[in-house]
């Protein structure tokens, strides 16, 4: 109940006070440059990595990126820059 | 992306990690703030990535805690380059030593060639050069320059009239002109002896010929002293007359000497500075500190550094500062006269033959005006007054 309440307050604040959502709600911010680069902030760690697939843990759920010839250009505790040919970006929710 | 160049200076390594739980391993690394980049997958369960050299120690504990095996593949960056440079420093040192040796050898004296001297003189010259420090294997910086070698040689060796010293590369070429000791002139042709100047004859020594004058005779210049024609009337014979006729001659010498005179003398204090000049830049090597001399004379010796046959724009400069002092000499009247007399005596001696003798002197007049001593001295000199005069054939007496 308390968690839901907190989320509600945050949602309300971002809506009414025009604060950026990613900061307020710990959501990932994903920046893509065409198919070749993807830059994800606010992730919670690497789950799986191969040259065709990257799976990242988020605060809520996971992010699955598929493609070809993946190279992690930079990896920091909350940021990751991936290079390669990106075919799809999929959210996988916990709640499902 | 971080600045790659800075990473390069610090050094970086490529790591291969294989095994299960690579992802967990990477997460552990990122959480402990170890920067990794260029993470690539190679087949199943093995990745390569790059990291900083300074983080290598930290990675080991993480690797132990996970199921991964790590392997270091490639080392790059300045620290490794330095290591390699150090390992191969022998080459660089060798190259440097090579140039140093060539530079050293290019500035050595490698030969001394003496031309135009007979073996005895040559030996003497070599000995003299040795004394000066000019010999094979000496560095040219510490050897006198060509002019002073030339001067010293011609001063110290009597058998040579002139010596030309030339430095060609590393060899000294000496061109020697030997003194041909003039032989005693033998007057084979018949001659008379006549008087050179006005004199009273004091002593006579006739080797050959017939003396026509006697002691205490007063002779005029050109007067016949010893005749070269001997024998009785009608059976005369001409001979080269030989002999010495000493006559008393008179000279007058006048000297003007200021009582007060200033001149410059070296005090004996000197300072030597060594420097290396490159173009216009002068780098002192030895002899620092400023000069305390108020007045000095500067002697500069410059020696270009040679490399094989080329002269480099570098030169070794040796500067000698000699302190100069101004000395004022003031004579009293009496001293002034003495000094003037002395000077007059010296003057007369220098104008006479070696075997001339000063018999007496008489001061004609002495005065002092405007701070100057004027003195006139009359000298009585005994010297050889004979002079040869050839007898021309066909001349009748």
HADDOCK unambig.tbl for C-alpha pairs under 7 A between the chains (distance, minus, plus):
assign (segid A and resid 45 and name CA) (segid B and resid 27 and name CA) 5.70 0.50 0.50
assign (segid A and resid 46 and name CA) (segid B and resid 23 and name CA) 5.57 0.50 0.50
assign (segid A and resid 46 and name CA) (segid B and resid 27 and name CA) 6.01 0.50 0.50
assign (segid A and resid 47 and name CA) (segid B and resid 23 and name CA) 5.76 0.50 0.50
assign (segid A and resid 48 and name CA) (segid B and resid 23 and name CA) 5.75 0.50 0.50
assign (segid A and resid 49 and name CA) (segid B and resid 23 and name CA) 6.61 0.50 0.50
assign (segid A and resid 50 and name CA) (segid B and resid 41 and name CA) 5.42 0.50 0.50
assign (segid A and resid 51 and name CA) (segid B and resid 41 and name CA) 5.38 0.50 0.50
assign (segid A and resid 70 and name CA) (segid B and resid 40 and name CA) 6.90 0.50 0.50
assign (segid A and resid 71 and name CA) (segid B and resid 38 and name CA) 6.00 0.50 0.50
assign (segid A and resid 71 and name CA) (segid B and resid 39 and name CA) 5.38 0.50 0.50
assign (segid A and resid 71 and name CA) (segid B and resid 40 and name CA) 4.86 0.50 0.50
assign (segid A and resid 72 and name CA) (segid B and resid 37 and name CA) 6.39 0.50 0.50
assign (segid A and resid 72 and name CA) (segid B and resid 38 and name CA) 5.33 0.50 0.50
assign (segid A and resid 72 and name CA) (segid B and resid 39 and name CA) 4.60 0.50 0.50
assign (segid A and resid 72 and name CA) (segid B and resid 40 and name CA) 6.57 0.50 0.50
assign (segid A and resid 73 and name CA) (segid B and resid 37 and name CA) 4.96 0.50 0.50
assign (segid A and resid 73 and name CA) (segid B and resid 38 and name CA) 4.46 0.50 0.50
assign (segid A and resid 73 and name CA) (segid B and resid 39 and name CA) 6.33 0.50 0.50
assign (segid A and resid 74 and name CA) (segid B and resid 1 and name CA) 6.90 0.50 0.50
assign (segid A and resid 74 and name CA) (segid B and resid 36 and name CA) 6.42 0.50 0.50
assign (segid A and resid 74 and name CA) (segid B and resid 37 and name CA) 4.53 0.50 0.50
assign (segid A and resid 74 and name CA) (segid B and resid 38 and name CA) 6.61 0.50 0.50
assign (segid A and resid 75 and name CA) (segid B and resid 30 and name CA) 6.75 0.50 0.50
assign (segid A and resid 75 and name CA) (segid B and resid 36 and name CA) 6.31 0.50 0.50
assign (segid A and resid 75 and name CA) (segid B and resid 37 and name CA) 6.38 0.50 0.50
assign (segid A and resid 76 and name CA) (segid B and resid 30 and name CA) 5.34 0.50 0.50
assign (segid A and resid 76 and name CA) (segid B and resid 35 and name CA) 6.93 0.50 0.50
assign (segid A and resid 77 and name CA) (segid B and resid 30 and name CA) 4.99 0.50 0.50
assign (segid A and resid 77 and name CA) (segid B and resid 31 and name CA) 5.22 0.50 0.50
